[in-house]
Amino acid sequence: MKKLHILFVIVSLFFACEKLPIPDSNLASGNPHYQVAFLDSKSVDDIRVKDEEGSLKDTEIKVRIANPMDKDTYYRVSIDETLLAKFNQENGVDYQNLPKENFEMSYTDINKVTKVGSSFEVLIPKGKIVSAGKLSIKIKSMKNAQGAILPVFNVYALSVKMEPKDSKTIAQADKKNSLFVIRRSFVTPVAHWSPSDAFHAIYGKDTGKQEAGKEKLYDDIEINEWTLQYSFALTRLKDNWGLMYENPRHHTRSTLWNTVQSDGKFLLRYGAAATLNFNTAKGKNFKFEAAGTNPTAEKWYHVAMTYKTIDGRPFLKMYINGELMFDSPSPLIVKQFPLVCFGNGATEGYVRELRFWSKALTQGQVIAYQYSVKTDTDGLELYVPFNEIPYEEVEEDGKIVRVIKNASTNPNKKYPEKWYINHNGSKYRFPNVDFNTKVEF
């Protein structure tokens, strides 16, 4: 499977545009009047770590220049916590600065002398374009001073900036800072979903079978923006493999019914017979691939469908593993979510989480929340981890109902706290699942 690179958020802090000076290529020494320096790393990248062991390998940082100089030049590379605050503000995310005791930054110079700290002057020797020595970051175990694991729902990061010491050298605006997001490896049970039925969650009151008149039994909420977010892997491809969608109380037709087809293509159906496919440069040729019976982390798809009304017009976007695959005005207005659903009789594979938001996540938020999210995050209405049976049976009004174990602790929910597994009069709308499969993400 072609690996999708997820950490490519475009923000003004790290991707600001700047016109670069034109070097004087006629200088015999190759030294231009002005020099351009940059970090030889992605503007936003991740470091994969295990809580007990730390990073799987050290992350090396290099400084490069556009042209060789006729003298040694120096560049200050530092950890700068203030950059992360700016990044969070501009992207609506909540990355936390990794505590100092959980990482080590070191620089081994050309004389093989190693120093540890948070800021170093690195050397690019005369006639070279890459910094000498080794500047690297090692992530230690993700534990605090008392030996307890750092909160699992916090997403930590390190911000690195580079500043040339020579006033005539310009730091390339989109490559002078790097953000390293700490991606913590974890093992979790996932739901193995057999072809059977859909998952139907209904809020406030389980009004039973979806049929005419049921819309009058509950005053449903209207919202102008929302996000459906989920993680899944396919056992095999087949037509009409149901994804995540809404349903009304009074019939079973989804306004934006979306599926994976047997050729791996995404298909969104709306209206009587109209359809849409992914339409961005990344999305046009994208195809889902089957994981078979071994759903390792790289075979999973982390999906978000967002909807937002702007100046009275709704816009629909879809992201796969953080990349924008669909971007268009929405073909239909979708303001109500009496039922939040996933799958159908053709769905066969693995599911980790389902989330329903009463806000449209930004691309930065989609990426930040891909593997974990703080349960009290604003806008998170329904959060269903599929690492165990996600409901409990309780008695209400003299009958047994299945109440979903909603993991969201958002204190400002627009929807009622309680969601139920919908009972259609003959059965609960819940698939055949087991939790015998574990995946390391």
KETILUM-609971 format. One record per residue (C-alpha): residue number from 1; x, y, z. Coordinates in pm, 1 decimal, always signed. Example, Ala and Ser with C-alpha at 12.3 -4.5 7.8 and 13.67 -1.06 7.14 Angstrom:
! residues 2
+-----+----------+----------+----------+
| num |        u |        v |        w |
+-----+----------+----------+----------+
|   1 |  +1230.0 |   -450.0 |   +780.0 |
|   2 |  +1367.0 |   -106.0 |   +714.0 |
+-----+----------+----------+----------+
This chain:
! residues 441
+-----+----------+----------+----------+
| num |        u |        v |        w |
+-----+----------+----------+----------+
|   1 |     +0.0 |     +0.0 |     +0.0 |
|   2 |   +124.3 |   +342.5 |    -82.0 |
|   3 |   +198.6 |   +514.2 |   +246.7 |
|   4 |    +15.4 |   +839.4 |   +296.5 |
|   5 |   +218.0 |  +1109.5 |   +466.0 |
|   6 |     -4.9 |  +1260.2 |   +727.9 |
|   7 |   +186.2 |  +1545.1 |   +882.4 |
|   8 |   +179.9 |  +1817.1 |   +617.0 |
|   9 |    -37.2 |  +2088.1 |   +772.7 |
|  10 |     +0.2 |  +2419.3 |   +587.0 |
|  11 |    +23.3 |  +2708.7 |   +830.7 |
|  12 |   +160.8 |  +3055.1 |   +802.5 |
|  13 |   +404.0 |  +3002.8 |  +1089.4 |
|  14 |   +598.0 |  +2727.1 |   +917.6 |
|  15 |   +503.6 |  +2779.4 |   +553.6 |
|  16 |   +519.8 |  +3157.8 |   +516.5 |
|  17 |   +611.2 |  +3268.9 |   +166.8 |
|  18 |   +922.4 |  +3472.9 |   +105.1 |
|  19 |  +1098.1 |  +3589.9 |   -209.1 |
|  20 |  +1451.9 |  +3461.3 |   -193.4 |
|  21 |  +1752.5 |  +3663.9 |   -313.8 |
|  22 |  +1916.2 |  +3561.8 |   -638.4 |
|  23 |  +2275.7 |  +3446.5 |   -577.4 |
|  24 |  +2555.4 |  +3606.1 |   -778.3 |
|  25 |  +2670.9 |  +3295.2 |   -960.4 |
|  26 |  +2956.1 |  +3485.5 |  -1126.5 |
|  27 |  +3158.9 |  +3506.4 |   -806.7 |
|  28 |  +3466.3 |  +3291.1 |   -848.2 |
|  29 |  +3444.9 |  +3171.5 |   -490.0 |
|  30 |  +3083.2 |  +3060.1 |   -527.6 |
|  31 |  +2996.7 |  +3285.8 |   -235.6 |
|  32 |  +2688.9 |  +3499.8 |   -319.9 |
|  33 |  +2625.2 |  +3844.7 |   -178.9 |
|  34 |  +2338.5 |  +3685.0 |    +12.9 |
|  35 |  +2307.3 |  +3330.8 |   +136.3 |
|  36 |  +1998.6 |  +3120.6 |   +206.8 |
|  37 |  +1995.1 |  +2871.4 |   +494.7 |
|  38 |  +1729.1 |  +2617.2 |   +589.3 |
|  39 |  +1662.6 |  +2312.7 |   +805.8 |
|  40 |  +1694.5 |  +1987.9 |   +614.4 |
|  41 |  +1379.0 |  +1840.8 |   +766.6 |
|  42 |  +1004.6 |  +1860.5 |   +714.4 |
|  43 |   +830.1 |  +2165.5 |   +851.5 |
|  44 |   +603.4 |  +1928.0 |  +1042.6 |
|  45 |   +716.2 |  +1572.6 |  +1109.6 |
|  46 |   +657.9 |  +1300.6 |  +1364.5 |
|  47 |   +879.2 |  +1102.2 |  +1598.4 |
|  48 |   +743.3 |   +761.3 |  +1683.5 |
|  49 |   +802.7 |   +653.9 |  +2042.0 |
|  50 |   +715.6 |   +378.5 |  +2287.4 |
|  51 |   +614.1 |   +494.9 |  +2634.3 |
|  52 |   +861.6 |   +270.4 |  +2816.4 |
|  53 |  +1154.1 |   +290.2 |  +2574.8 |
|  54 |  +1133.2 |   +630.2 |  +2411.6 |
|  55 |  +1213.4 |   +694.9 |  +2045.5 |
|  56 |  +1292.4 |   +402.1 |  +1819.8 |
|  57 |  +1589.8 |   +600.9 |  +1684.8 |
|  58 |  +1746.6 |   +944.2 |  +1726.4 |
|  59 |  +1615.8 |  +1223.7 |  +1506.0 |
|  60 |  +1904.2 |  +1401.2 |  +1335.4 |
|  61 |  +1877.8 |  +1766.8 |  +1234.2 |
|  62 |  +2091.9 |  +1920.9 |   +961.5 |
|  63 |  +2130.6 |  +2279.3 |   +842.8 |
|  64 |  +2183.4 |  +2337.9 |   +471.1 |
|  65 |  +2275.1 |  +2640.6 |   +261.9 |
|  66 |  +2199.2 |  +2708.8 |   -101.5 |
|  67 |  +2560.6 |  +2772.7 |   -203.8 |
|  68 |  +2900.8 |  +2686.3 |    -56.6 |
|  69 |  +3074.1 |  +2970.5 |   +127.7 |
|  70 |  +3440.0 |  +3073.6 |   +120.4 |
|  71 |  +3454.6 |  +3065.1 |   +501.2 |
|  72 |  +3318.3 |  +2869.4 |   +795.1 |
|  73 |  +2966.0 |  +2981.0 |   +891.2 |
|  74 |  +2758.3 |  +2919.1 |  +1202.2 |
|  75 |  +2388.5 |  +2870.3 |  +1271.4 |
|  76 |  +2199.9 |  +2868.9 |  +1601.4 |
|  77 |  +1958.1 |  +2575.0 |  +1634.4 |
|  78 |  +1734.2 |  +2580.2 |  +1941.3 |
|  79 |  +1429.0 |  +2429.4 |  +2103.7 |
|  80 |  +1174.7 |  +2714.2 |  +2114.0 |
|  81 |   +858.3 |  +2647.7 |  +2313.6 |
|  82 |   +695.1 |  +2973.8 |  +2201.3 |
|  83 |   +661.9 |  +2844.4 |  +1844.5 |
|  84 |   +426.9 |  +2570.7 |  +1959.5 |
|  85 |   +188.8 |  +2820.6 |  +2118.8 |
|  86 |   +169.9 |  +3010.5 |  +1788.6 |
|  87 |   +116.2 |  +2688.2 |  +1594.5 |
|  88 |   -166.6 |  +2585.0 |  +1827.1 |
|  89 |   -337.4 |  +2921.4 |  +1799.4 |
|  90 |   -322.4 |  +2932.5 |  +1421.1 |
|  91 |   -441.7 |  +2573.8 |  +1374.1 |
|  92 |   -692.6 |  +2534.2 |  +1656.0 |
|  93 |   -500.3 |  +2242.3 |  +1808.1 |
|  94 |   -360.5 |  +2174.2 |  +2153.8 |
|  95 |    -14.5 |  +2021.8 |  +2123.4 |
|  96 |   +176.2 |  +2022.6 |  +2452.4 |
|  97 |   +546.5 |  +2103.2 |  +2483.6 |
|  98 |   +729.8 |  +1782.4 |  +2567.9 |
|  99 |   +873.3 |  +1822.3 |  +2920.8 |
| 100 |  +1248.7 |  +1878.2 |  +2932.6 |
| 101 |  +1310.5 |  +1558.3 |  +3128.4 |
| 102 |  +1161.1 |  +1351.5 |  +2845.0 |
| 103 |  +1409.4 |  +1437.8 |  +2571.8 |
| 104 |  +1777.1 |  +1504.0 |  +2516.9 |
| 105 |  +1922.4 |  +1728.6 |  +2249.5 |
| 106 |  +2292.4 |  +1684.2 |  +2180.4 |
| 107 |  +2556.0 |  +1809.8 |  +1938.6 |
| 108 |  +2877.7 |  +1629.0 |  +1852.7 |
| 109 |  +3110.8 |  +1871.2 |  +1676.1 |
| 110 |  +3385.4 |  +1802.2 |  +1421.5 |
| 111 |  +3630.8 |  +1742.2 |  +1707.6 |
| 112 |  +3407.8 |  +1461.1 |  +1841.0 |
| 113 |  +3316.0 |  +1666.4 |  +2148.1 |
| 114 |  +2955.4 |  +1605.9 |  +2254.4 |
| 115 |  +2747.9 |  +1860.2 |  +2443.0 |
| 116 |  +2392.5 |  +1829.8 |  +2574.1 |
| 117 |  +2155.0 |  +2125.3 |  +2588.2 |
| 118 |  +1866.3 |  +2301.0 |  +2416.7 |
| 119 |  +2054.7 |  +2543.5 |  +2190.2 |
| 120 |  +2370.1 |  +2495.3 |  +1981.9 |
| 121 |  +2581.7 |  +2675.0 |  +1726.0 |
| 122 |  +2638.4 |  +2433.1 |  +1440.8 |
| 123 |  +2907.9 |  +2469.1 |  +1178.9 |
| 124 |  +2894.0 |  +2450.5 |   +802.1 |
| 125 |  +3260.0 |  +2432.8 |   +695.8 |
| 126 |  +3408.1 |  +2640.5 |   +418.3 |
| 127 |  +3313.2 |  +2499.8 |    +77.1 |
| 128 |  +3036.8 |  +2275.3 |   +215.9 |
| 129 |  +2657.6 |  +2311.5 |   +211.8 |
| 130 |  +2559.1 |  +2077.7 |   +498.1 |
| 131 |  +2630.9 |  +2121.6 |   +868.3 |
| 132 |  +2914.4 |  +1916.8 |  +1013.8 |
| 133 |  +2896.0 |  +1696.0 |  +1319.6 |
| 134 |  +2575.5 |  +1545.1 |  +1452.8 |
| 135 |  +2286.5 |  +1739.9 |  +1603.7 |
| 136 |  +2014.7 |  +1506.0 |  +1724.3 |
| 137 |  +1712.8 |  +1465.7 |  +1949.3 |
| 138 |  +1647.5 |  +1152.5 |  +2150.7 |
| 139 |  +1311.0 |  +1100.1 |  +2317.2 |
| 140 |  +1336.0 |   +929.7 |  +2655.1 |
| 141 |  +1062.3 |   +723.7 |  +2816.6 |
| 142 |   +728.8 |   +903.7 |  +2838.1 |
| 143 |   +727.5 |   +916.5 |  +3217.4 |
| 144 |   +726.6 |  +1202.2 |  +3464.2 |
| 145 |   +971.0 |  +1249.8 |  +3751.6 |
| 146 |   +761.3 |  +1021.3 |  +3971.6 |
| 147 |   +776.7 |   +739.6 |  +3716.7 |
| 148 |   +416.3 |   +769.2 |  +3600.2 |
| 149 |   +331.9 |   +757.7 |  +3229.8 |
| 150 |   +248.8 |  +1100.2 |  +3085.9 |
| 151 |   -124.3 |  +1149.1 |  +3012.6 |
| 152 |   -209.7 |   +937.1 |  +2710.4 |
| 153 |   -453.4 |  +1187.2 |  +2559.4 |
| 154 |   -196.6 |  +1468.3 |  +2552.6 |
| 155 |    -23.1 |  +1509.1 |  +2217.7 |
| 156 |   +330.9 |  +1633.3 |  +2277.3 |
| 157 |   +564.5 |  +1810.4 |  +2037.7 |
| 158 |   +902.0 |  +1982.6 |  +2010.0 |
| 159 |   +956.6 |  +2305.6 |  +1816.4 |
| 160 |  +1298.5 |  +2370.5 |  +1664.0 |
| 161 |  +1413.9 |  +2696.9 |  +1508.0 |
| 162 |  +1725.9 |  +2789.2 |  +1313.5 |
| 163 |  +1889.8 |  +3133.9 |  +1301.5 |
| 164 |  +2195.5 |  +3220.8 |  +1088.2 |
| 165 |  +2470.4 |  +3401.5 |  +1278.3 |
| 166 |  +2579.3 |  +3595.7 |   +967.7 |
| 167 |  +2347.9 |  +3893.8 |   +908.9 |
| 168 |  +2379.8 |  +3854.4 |   +531.6 |
| 169 |  +2239.9 |  +3502.0 |   +543.6 |
| 170 |  +1862.3 |  +3471.1 |   +515.3 |
| 171 |  +1670.8 |  +3187.8 |   +679.3 |
| 172 |  +1426.9 |  +3043.6 |   +425.4 |
| 173 |  +1085.7 |  +3128.5 |   +573.0 |
| 174 |   +919.4 |  +2792.8 |   +513.2 |
| 175 |  +1221.0 |  +2591.1 |   +633.7 |
| 176 |  +1359.0 |  +2781.0 |   +931.8 |
| 177 |  +1133.9 |  +2604.8 |  +1185.4 |
| 178 |  +1044.4 |  +2240.0 |  +1234.0 |
| 179 |   +771.2 |  +2092.8 |  +1451.0 |
| 180 |   +827.8 |  +1736.4 |  +1569.4 |
| 181 |   +508.4 |  +1571.8 |  +1691.0 |
| 182 |   +557.9 |  +1285.5 |  +1935.6 |
| 183 |   +354.4 |   +992.9 |  +1805.2 |
| 184 |   +321.1 |   +746.6 |  +2086.9 |
| 185 |   +300.9 |   +383.8 |  +1988.7 |
| 186 |    +20.6 |   +193.3 |  +2156.5 |
| 187 |   -143.1 |   -147.5 |  +2132.7 |
| 188 |   -519.7 |   -175.3 |  +2145.7 |
| 189 |   -791.1 |   -430.4 |  +2074.8 |
| 190 |  -1001.0 |   -341.6 |  +1771.2 |
| 191 |  -1341.4 |   -461.8 |  +1660.3 |
| 192 |  -1338.5 |   -735.4 |  +1397.6 |
| 193 |  -1657.0 |   -664.9 |  +1205.8 |
| 194 |  -1828.2 |   -957.1 |  +1029.5 |
| 195 |  -2080.1 |   -899.2 |   +747.2 |
| 196 |  -2403.7 |   -863.8 |   +941.8 |
| 197 |  -2557.6 |   -528.1 |  +1023.2 |
| 198 |  -2486.6 |   -159.2 |  +1073.4 |
| 199 |  -2407.7 |    +26.6 |  +1392.8 |
| 200 |  -2692.0 |   +270.0 |  +1468.9 |
| 201 |  -2655.3 |   +520.1 |  +1754.5 |
| 202 |  -2961.8 |   +731.7 |  +1834.0 |
| 203 |  -2957.9 |  +1021.7 |  +2079.5 |
| 204 |  -3200.9 |  +1148.8 |  +2340.5 |
| 205 |  -3471.8 |   +888.7 |  +2292.4 |
| 206 |  -3473.5 |   +559.1 |  +2106.9 |
| 207 |  -3780.8 |   +606.6 |  +1890.1 |
| 208 |  -3754.0 |   +253.4 |  +1753.0 |
| 209 |  -3820.4 |   +156.1 |  +1393.6 |
| 210 |  -3744.9 |   +426.1 |  +1138.7 |
| 211 |  -4085.1 |   +499.2 |   +987.2 |
| 212 |  -4315.4 |   +787.1 |   +899.4 |
| 213 |  -4426.9 |   +993.2 |  +1195.4 |
| 214 |  -4129.0 |   +916.7 |  +1416.6 |
| 215 |  -3978.6 |  +1259.6 |  +1347.8 |
| 216 |  -4264.1 |  +1403.7 |  +1555.9 |
| 217 |  -4163.7 |  +1207.1 |  +1865.3 |
| 218 |  -3846.3 |  +1403.7 |  +1932.6 |
| 219 |  -3742.7 |  +1762.6 |  +1867.4 |
| 220 |  -3416.0 |  +1703.2 |  +1683.5 |
| 221 |  -3126.9 |  +1946.4 |  +1702.7 |
| 222 |  -3002.4 |  +2140.2 |  +1399.1 |
| 223 |  -2635.7 |  +2227.4 |  +1352.3 |
| 224 |  -2458.5 |  +2416.3 |  +1072.8 |
| 225 |  -2129.7 |  +2230.7 |  +1096.0 |
| 226 |  -2017.1 |  +1882.0 |  +1190.9 |
| 227 |  -1751.8 |  +1613.4 |  +1148.5 |
| 228 |  -1774.7 |  +1236.3 |  +1115.1 |
| 229 |  -1441.4 |  +1078.9 |  +1210.7 |
| 230 |  -1344.3 |   +711.6 |  +1216.8 |
| 231 |  -1061.7 |   +459.2 |  +1174.7 |
| 232 |  -1098.3 |   +131.3 |   +987.4 |
| 233 |   -927.9 |   -138.4 |   +781.3 |
| 234 |  -1092.5 |   -353.1 |   +515.5 |
| 235 |  -1068.2 |   -731.3 |   +519.6 |
| 236 |  -1157.1 |   -735.9 |   +151.2 |
| 237 |  -1303.9 |   -506.8 |   -109.7 |
| 238 |  -1664.7 |   -542.5 |   -215.3 |
| 239 |  -1934.2 |   -316.8 |   -357.5 |
| 240 |  -2133.8 |    -93.5 |   -125.1 |
| 241 |  -1898.0 |   -132.0 |   +174.5 |
| 242 |  -2075.6 |   +112.1 |   +408.5 |
| 243 |  -1885.5 |   +388.1 |   +588.6 |
| 244 |  -2013.0 |   +651.3 |   +839.1 |
| 245 |  -2333.3 |   +845.1 |   +773.6 |
| 246 |  -2644.7 |  +1001.4 |   +924.8 |
| 247 |  -3000.9 |   +869.3 |   +930.0 |
| 248 |  -3333.6 |  +1031.1 |  +1020.2 |
| 249 |  -3589.9 |   +884.6 |  +1259.6 |
| 250 |  -3866.1 |   +848.4 |  +1000.5 |
| 251 |  -3693.5 |   +658.9 |   +715.6 |
| 252 |  -3370.4 |   +469.0 |   +640.9 |
| 253 |  -3231.7 |   +676.5 |   +352.0 |
| 254 |  -2910.2 |   +858.8 |   +434.0 |
| 255 |  -2873.9 |  +1205.1 |   +281.8 |
| 256 |  -2504.0 |  +1147.6 |   +211.8 |
| 257 |  -2467.5 |   +770.6 |   +180.6 |
| 258 |  -2099.6 |   +691.4 |   +121.4 |
| 259 |  -1923.8 |   +363.9 |    +50.5 |
| 260 |  -1611.1 |   +188.2 |    -70.4 |
| 261 |  -1662.8 |     -4.0 |   -395.1 |
| 262 |  -1507.5 |   -331.6 |   -512.2 |
| 263 |  -1251.3 |   -138.9 |   -722.1 |
| 264 |  -1135.1 |    +50.0 |   -411.2 |
| 265 |  -1298.2 |   +375.0 |   -517.4 |
| 266 |  -1493.4 |   +598.1 |   -280.1 |
| 267 |  -1853.1 |   +670.6 |   -382.3 |
| 268 |  -2091.8 |   +924.2 |   -231.3 |
| 269 |  -2457.1 |   +894.9 |   -330.0 |
| 270 |  -2710.1 |  +1172.2 |   -286.2 |
| 271 |  -3055.9 |  +1253.0 |   -416.2 |
| 272 |  -3232.9 |   +997.5 |   -632.8 |
| 273 |  -2931.5 |   +865.6 |   -823.6 |
| 274 |  -2652.7 |  +1125.9 |   -822.0 |
| 275 |  -2298.2 |  +1030.6 |   -718.3 |
| 276 |  -1966.5 |  +1196.8 |   -636.5 |
| 277 |  -1608.6 |  +1070.1 |   -609.3 |
| 278 |  -1293.9 |  +1210.8 |   -454.0 |
| 279 |  -1198.2 |  +1519.6 |   -654.2 |
| 280 |   -868.6 |  +1668.2 |   -531.7 |
| 281 |   -528.5 |  +1612.8 |   -691.7 |
| 282 |   -452.8 |  +1353.1 |   -421.7 |
| 283 |   -799.7 |  +1205.4 |   -425.3 |
| 284 |   -871.6 |  +1154.2 |   -795.1 |
| 285 |   -660.7 |   +841.0 |   -827.2 |
| 286 |   -688.8 |   +721.6 |   -468.7 |
| 287 |   -805.3 |   +366.3 |   -404.1 |
| 288 |   -866.1 |   +188.5 |    -76.2 |
| 289 |   -678.7 |   -139.6 |    -38.8 |
| 290 |   -768.9 |   -446.4 |   +162.8 |
| 291 |   -568.7 |   -541.9 |   +470.3 |
| 292 |   -673.8 |   -905.9 |   +466.3 |
| 293 |   -666.4 |  -1072.5 |   +806.6 |
| 294 |   -351.0 |   -892.0 |   +924.1 |
| 295 |   -454.2 |   -527.7 |   +979.7 |
| 296 |   -116.4 |   -376.2 |  +1070.2 |
| 297 |   -105.1 |     -2.1 |  +1138.8 |
| 298 |     +0.5 |   +102.2 |   +788.4 |
| 299 |   -309.1 |    -67.6 |   +642.7 |
| 300 |   -555.7 |   +147.9 |   +836.2 |
| 301 |   -749.7 |   +446.0 |   +707.8 |
| 302 |   -819.8 |   +740.5 |   +936.1 |
| 303 |  -1110.5 |   +929.2 |   +783.3 |
| 304 |  -1283.8 |  +1258.9 |   +852.7 |
| 305 |  -1583.3 |  +1406.2 |   +668.8 |
| 306 |  -1642.8 |  +1771.2 |   +757.0 |
| 307 |  -1935.8 |  +1999.1 |   +678.0 |
| 308 |  -1955.7 |  +2371.9 |   +740.7 |
| 309 |  -2197.5 |  +2642.6 |   +635.3 |
| 310 |  -2020.3 |  +2959.9 |   +523.4 |
| 311 |  -2226.9 |  +3263.5 |   +421.0 |
| 312 |  -2530.9 |  +3040.5 |   +390.3 |
| 313 |  -2362.6 |  +2781.8 |   +168.3 |
| 314 |  -2255.2 |  +2439.0 |   +298.4 |
| 315 |  -1913.4 |  +2297.1 |   +211.4 |
| 316 |  -1810.2 |  +1932.8 |   +237.4 |
| 317 |  -1455.1 |  +1798.2 |   +277.1 |
| 318 |  -1307.3 |  +1453.2 |   +326.4 |
| 319 |   -963.8 |  +1361.1 |   +456.6 |
| 320 |   -787.4 |  +1023.8 |   +445.3 |
| 321 |   -489.1 |   +993.1 |   +680.0 |
| 322 |   -478.8 |  +1371.9 |   +702.3 |
| 323 |   -477.5 |  +1437.6 |   +328.0 |
| 324 |   -758.2 |  +1628.1 |   +158.2 |
| 325 |   -936.7 |  +1395.2 |    -85.3 |
| 326 |  -1266.8 |  +1574.3 |   -146.7 |
| 327 |  -1345.3 |  +1946.1 |   -140.0 |
| 328 |  -1671.5 |  +2081.3 |   -276.1 |
| 329 |  -1988.5 |  +2268.3 |   -194.4 |
| 330 |  -2216.2 |  +2010.1 |    -35.9 |
| 331 |  -2476.6 |  +1878.3 |   -282.0 |
| 332 |  -2735.2 |  +1871.3 |     -2.4 |
| 333 |  -2802.5 |  +2039.9 |   +330.1 |
| 334 |  -2744.2 |  +1810.3 |   +628.7 |
| 335 |  -2829.0 |  +1973.9 |   +960.8 |
| 336 |  -2975.9 |  +1690.6 |  +1167.1 |
| 337 |  -2817.9 |  +1374.4 |  +1307.5 |
| 338 |  -3093.4 |  +1179.1 |  +1484.0 |
| 339 |  -2890.9 |   +864.1 |  +1414.2 |
| 340 |  -2514.6 |   +834.9 |  +1366.1 |
| 341 |  -2441.2 |   +515.2 |  +1175.8 |
| 342 |  -2151.8 |   +309.6 |  +1047.9 |
| 343 |  -2148.4 |    +17.5 |   +807.0 |
| 344 |  -2409.4 |   -208.5 |   +655.2 |
| 345 |  -2447.8 |   -573.6 |   +560.6 |
| 346 |  -2146.2 |   -552.6 |   +327.2 |
| 347 |  -1907.8 |   -407.6 |   +586.3 |
| 348 |  -1629.6 |   -652.9 |   +663.5 |
| 349 |  -1311.3 |   -548.7 |   +837.3 |
| 350 |  -1182.7 |   -377.7 |  +1150.3 |
| 351 |  -1292.2 |    -63.7 |  +1333.6 |
| 352 |  -1107.4 |   +123.6 |  +1610.0 |
| 353 |  -1304.3 |   +439.5 |  +1686.8 |
| 354 |  -1608.1 |   +640.6 |  +1580.6 |
| 355 |  -1645.2 |  +1009.6 |  +1666.8 |
| 356 |  -1919.7 |  +1260.9 |  +1594.7 |
| 357 |  -1843.1 |  +1632.9 |  +1632.4 |
| 358 |  -2073.7 |  +1935.2 |  +1631.7 |
| 359 |  -1802.8 |  +2139.5 |  +1460.7 |
| 360 |  -1606.8 |  +2111.7 |  +1137.5 |
| 361 |  -1251.3 |  +2011.9 |  +1222.9 |
| 362 |   -970.7 |  +2192.3 |  +1044.1 |
| 363 |   -710.9 |  +1990.1 |   +859.8 |
| 364 |   -469.8 |  +2055.3 |  +1144.4 |
| 365 |   -722.2 |  +1920.0 |  +1394.6 |
| 366 |   -795.8 |  +1615.7 |  +1179.6 |
| 367 |   -426.1 |  +1530.2 |  +1189.4 |
| 368 |   -377.5 |  +1616.3 |  +1556.7 |
| 369 |   -670.2 |  +1397.9 |  +1667.4 |
| 370 |   -602.3 |  +1110.7 |  +1431.9 |
| 371 |   -476.0 |   +864.2 |  +1692.0 |
| 372 |   -599.5 |  +1016.8 |  +2016.0 |
| 373 |   -803.7 |  +1307.5 |  +2144.1 |
| 374 |   -870.5 |  +1459.5 |  +2482.9 |
| 375 |  -1214.9 |  +1339.4 |  +2580.4 |
| 376 |  -1323.8 |  +1687.7 |  +2691.8 |
| 377 |  -1233.1 |  +1856.3 |  +2361.3 |
| 378 |  -1486.7 |  +2117.6 |  +2255.1 |
| 379 |  -1734.3 |  +1993.0 |  +1995.1 |
| 380 |  -1685.8 |  +1622.2 |  +2067.0 |
| 381 |  -2040.5 |  +1490.6 |  +2104.5 |
| 382 |  -2013.7 |  +1114.3 |  +2064.2 |
| 383 |  -1692.7 |   +916.4 |  +2110.0 |
| 384 |  -1711.6 |   +538.1 |  +2070.7 |
| 385 |  -1383.8 |   +346.4 |  +2114.1 |
| 386 |  -1431.8 |     -1.8 |  +1968.3 |
| 387 |  -1186.5 |   -178.5 |  +2199.0 |
| 388 |  -1473.6 |   -351.6 |  +2379.4 |
| 389 |  -1851.9 |   -378.3 |  +2359.4 |
| 390 |  -1943.0 |     -7.2 |  +2349.9 |
| 391 |  -2273.0 |    -22.1 |  +2537.7 |
| 392 |  -2427.1 |   -141.8 |  +2860.0 |
| 393 |  -2777.1 |   -274.3 |  +2915.9 |
| 394 |  -2986.2 |    -80.9 |  +3166.5 |
| 395 |  -3353.0 |    -64.1 |  +3257.3 |
| 396 |  -3548.1 |   +245.6 |  +3157.1 |
| 397 |  -3925.4 |   +283.9 |  +3184.3 |
| 398 |  -3965.5 |    -83.4 |  +3260.0 |
| 399 |  -3766.5 |   -215.5 |  +2963.5 |
| 400 |  -3405.4 |   -303.0 |  +2887.5 |
| 401 |  -3220.1 |    -59.8 |  +2661.5 |
| 402 |  -2861.9 |    -45.5 |  +2539.8 |
| 403 |  -2693.4 |   +279.1 |  +2641.9 |
| 404 |  -2372.7 |   +363.6 |  +2456.7 |
| 405 |  -2065.4 |   +414.1 |  +2673.8 |
| 406 |  -1992.3 |   +761.3 |  +2538.9 |
| 407 |  -1626.3 |   +839.7 |  +2610.4 |
| 408 |  -1675.3 |  +1211.8 |  +2544.5 |
| 409 |  -1656.7 |  +1426.2 |  +2857.7 |
| 410 |  -1700.0 |  +1753.7 |  +2667.8 |
| 411 |  -1887.2 |  +1972.8 |  +2920.9 |
| 412 |  -2049.5 |  +2190.7 |  +2653.0 |
| 413 |  -2229.1 |  +1932.3 |  +2442.4 |
| 414 |  -2503.4 |  +2050.4 |  +2208.7 |
| 415 |  -2651.2 |  +1700.0 |  +2209.5 |
| 416 |  -2786.7 |  +1503.5 |  +2505.9 |
| 417 |  -2538.3 |  +1296.5 |  +2701.8 |
| 418 |  -2721.1 |   +972.3 |  +2634.0 |
| 419 |  -2704.1 |   +782.8 |  +2308.0 |
| 420 |  -2865.6 |   +443.2 |  +2256.8 |
| 421 |  -2820.3 |   +146.4 |  +2027.5 |
| 422 |  -3129.2 |   +178.3 |  +1811.0 |
| 423 |  -3385.1 |   -104.9 |  +1832.1 |
| 424 |  -3590.6 |   -129.9 |  +1513.7 |
| 425 |  -3872.3 |   -332.6 |  +1666.4 |
| 426 |  -3719.8 |   -671.8 |  +1595.8 |
| 427 |  -3349.6 |   -632.3 |  +1680.8 |
| 428 |  -3080.1 |   -394.8 |  +1796.9 |
| 429 |  -2892.6 |   -231.4 |  +1509.0 |
| 430 |  -2550.4 |   -360.1 |  +1603.8 |
| 431 |  -2309.1 |   -578.3 |  +1402.0 |
| 432 |  -2147.8 |   -909.9 |  +1484.2 |
| 433 |  -1808.7 |   -816.0 |  +1628.3 |
| 434 |  -1530.3 |   -970.3 |  +1829.3 |
| 435 |  -1232.0 |   -807.2 |  +1999.2 |
| 436 |   -972.8 |  -1080.1 |  +1950.7 |
| 437 |   -746.6 |   -869.2 |  +1726.2 |
| 438 |   -486.1 |   -630.2 |  +1866.6 |
| 439 |   -301.9 |   -370.8 |  +1659.3 |
| 440 |     +5.5 |   -163.5 |  +1740.3 |
| 441 |    -35.3 |   +189.1 |  +1606.9 |
+-----+----------+----------+----------+
